[in-house]
Amino acid sequence: MSIITNFRDLGGIQTINGQHLLPRRLLRSAELSQLAAEEARQLLQDYRLNKVVDFRSEEEVLQRPDLHIDGICYVHIDLQPEVRHMAHASISTLSRLESISQTHDYMLALYQQLAVSPTSQAGYQQFFLELLNNPAHESVLFHCAAGKDRTGIATMLILEALEVARPRIYQDYLQTNRLRQAENTRLLAQAAAAGADQAQQAAFAIALQVDSRYLDRFYRTVEEHYGSMDDYLQSAIGLDTHSKRQLRQQYLQ
């Protein structure tokens, strides 16, 4: 997938019980606004794509709409509709941060918000229903703008529900920094051309990456408010024992 930024198939990741995520079932990426015809064909034929879940805001979707693929179910789940005075994950917002320290604080606040915001929780709950209701042997692709924060948390929640060891969850999360290199270079050049000074460019460079401290903040927030990830998945995300069993039957081998 040379065109889709930050694309990867979660298939093959091993759980603590020695099972593996099924290949070509759970796909994550950045936005699909630049999707090429060949990539669309691959998604349909090679990955048996059935559904795309878009976590971006309405404004982001209007500005850079996904190129829709005929016959694919498109689901929009805005995880942050109430964020006027809170941390927002859009690339345009991240590009306006003024310093590296401000950027780190902003990202930590974003991850805390994604953990406890009722709207984010409801959005992730809807996302899991979409996964559970997807036809067998067909895939779901989920994304936000950069495919790193809102999508990163969605991936972490899936892997936690499927009982993947936490170091492996962090490994997938941090893989974003390698897979976004070319696109981040393009965005930084664009910011420089638009007049961003050195401090702003440095802040934007940090904002375009993921950092294990951000995921740490999500986990700590969950533990402070819910006690454990298992309790969080059940009470905040709606994944009871039956739903988790169904998810494992559907996505593990």
Rosetta blueprint (number, residue, H / E / L):
1 M L
2 S L
3 I L
4 I L
5 T L
6 N L
7 F L
8 R E
9 D E
10 L L
11 G L
12 G L
13 I L
14 Q E
15 T L
16 I L
17 N L
18 G L
19 Q L
20 H E
21 L E
22 L L
23 P L
24 R L
25 R L
26 L E
27 L E
28 R E
29 S E
30 A L
31 E L
32 L L
33 S L
34 Q L
35 L L
36 A L
37 A H
38 E H
39 E H
40 A H
41 R H
42 Q H
43 L H
44 L H
45 Q H
46 D L
47 Y L
48 R L
49 L E
50 N E
51 K E
52 V E
53 V E
54 D E
55 F L
56 R L
57 S L
58 E H
59 E H
60 E H
61 V H
62 L H
63 Q H
64 R L
65 P L
66 D L
67 L L
68 H L
69 I L
70 D L
71 G L
72 I L
73 C E
74 Y E
75 V E
76 H E
77 I L
78 D L
79 L L
80 Q L
81 P L
82 E L
83 V L
84 R L
85 H L
86 M L
87 A L
88 H L
89 A L
90 S L
91 I H
92 S H
93 T H
94 L H
95 S L
96 R L
97 L L
98 E L
99 S L
100 I H
101 S H
102 Q H
103 T H
104 H H
105 D H
106 Y H
107 M H
108 L H
109 A H
110 L H
111 Y H
112 Q H
113 Q H
114 L H
115 A H
116 V H
117 S L
118 P H
119 T H
120 S H
121 Q H
122 A H
123 G H
124 Y H
125 Q H
126 Q H
127 F H
128 F H
129 L H
130 E H
131 L H
132 L H
133 N L
134 N L
135 P L
136 A L
137 H L
138 E L
139 S E
140 V E
141 L E
142 F E
143 H E
144 C L
145 A L
146 A L
147 G L
148 K L
149 D L
150 R H
151 T H
152 G H
153 I H
154 A H
155 T H
156 M H
157 L H
158 I H
159 L H
160 E H
161 A H
162 L L
163 E L
164 V L
165 A L
166 R H
167 P H
168 R H
169 I H
170 Y H
171 Q H
172 D H
173 Y H
174 L H
175 Q L
176 T H
177 N H
178 R H
179 L H
180 R L
181 Q H
182 A H
183 E H
184 N H
185 T H
186 R H
187 L H
188 L H
189 A H
190 Q H
191 A H
192 A H
193 A H
194 A L
195 G L
196 A L
197 D L
198 Q H
199 A H
200 Q H
201 Q H
202 A H
203 A H
204 F H
205 A H
206 I H
207 A H
208 L L
209 Q L
210 V L
211 D L
212 S H
213 R H
214 Y H
215 L H
216 D H
217 R H
218 F H
219 Y H
220 R H
221 T H
222 V H
223 E H
224 E H
225 H H
226 Y H
227 G L
228 S L
229 M H
230 D H
231 D H
232 Y H
233 L H
234 Q H
235 S H
236 A L
237 I L
238 G L
239 L L
240 D L
241 T H
242 H H
243 S H
244 K H
245 R H
246 Q H
247 L H
248 R H
249 Q H
250 Q H
251 Y H
252 L E
253 Q L
